[in-house]
Amino acid sequence: MALIRKFVHRASAHAGYRSEVECGYAFSSQNGEPLLHLETYGSSNRAIPGKVSQSIQLDRKAARELRDLIDKAFPDLPR
């Protein structure tokens, strides 16, 4: 599991997706600070469907930065 500290723009990032999966989320805290935990699960064509595939956590700073990125990507999305 990784705690995201910073988002970095990569112009060469692949824009498409390979498969559709579910993303689970949970709320927790560490040292009194809130964390958002996100994890994706293996798609139906994986060796073990439903197994946790990626797992990340966002603290307050990373969540704020992600919110700003979402606003930039989807400017017409109401808050």
C-alpha positions in Angstrom: 0.0 0.0 0.0 1.3 3.5 -0.8 0.4 6.9 0.7 0.3 9.4 -2.1 2.5 12.4 -1.3 2.4 14.2 -4.6 0.7 14.1 -8.0 2.9 14.7 -11.0 1.6 15.5 -14.5 2.9 13.1 -17.1 1.9 14.2 -20.6 2.8 10.8 -22.0 0.5 8.9 -19.7 -1.8 6.3 -21.4 -5.2 7.8 -21.8 -7.2 4.6 -22.3 -8.0 1.8 -19.9 -7.5 -2.0 -20.2 -10.4 -3.2 -18.2 -13.2 -2.1 -15.9 -13.0 -3.0 -12.2 -14.5 -2.0 -8.9 -12.8 0.3 -6.5 -13.4 -0.2 -2.8 -12.9 2.6 -0.3 -12.6 2.9 3.4 -11.9 5.7 5.9 -9.2 5.4 8.6 -6.8 7.6 10.4 -3.2 7.6 11.4 -1.9 9.7 14.3 -5.2 11.4 14.4 -5.1 12.5 10.7 -7.9 11.2 8.4 -6.9 8.9 5.5 -8.9 7.8 2.4 -8.0 4.2 1.4 -8.8 3.1 -2.2 -8.2 -0.3 -3.6 -9.0 -1.9 -7.0 -9.8 -5.6 -7.5 -8.7 -7.9 -10.2 -11.0 -8.1 -13.2 -12.9 -11.2 -14.2 -10.2 -12.3 -16.6 -7.4 -12.3 -14.0 -6.0 -15.4 -12.4 -7.7 -14.5 -9.1 -10.7 -12.3 -9.9 -11.7 -10.0 -7.1 -8.2 -10.1 -5.4 -6.9 -6.6 -4.4 -4.8 -5.4 -7.3 -3.7 -1.8 -6.3 -4.1 -0.1 -3.0 -3.4 3.6 -2.2 -4.1 6.0 0.6 -4.6 9.8 0.5 -4.1 12.1 3.4 -5.6 15.6 3.6 -3.0 17.2 1.4 -3.2 14.6 -1.4 -7.0 14.6 -1.3 -7.0 18.3 -1.8 -4.6 18.0 -4.7 -6.7 15.2 -6.2 -9.9 17.3 -5.9 -8.1 20.2 -7.8 -7.1 17.7 -10.5 -10.7 16.4 -10.8 -12.0 20.0 -11.1 -9.5 20.6 -13.9 -10.4 17.4 -15.7 -14.1 17.8 -15.3 -14.8 21.6 -15.1 -18.5 21.2 -15.7 -18.9 18.7 -12.8 -21.0 20.3 -10.0 -19.6 20.3 -6.5 
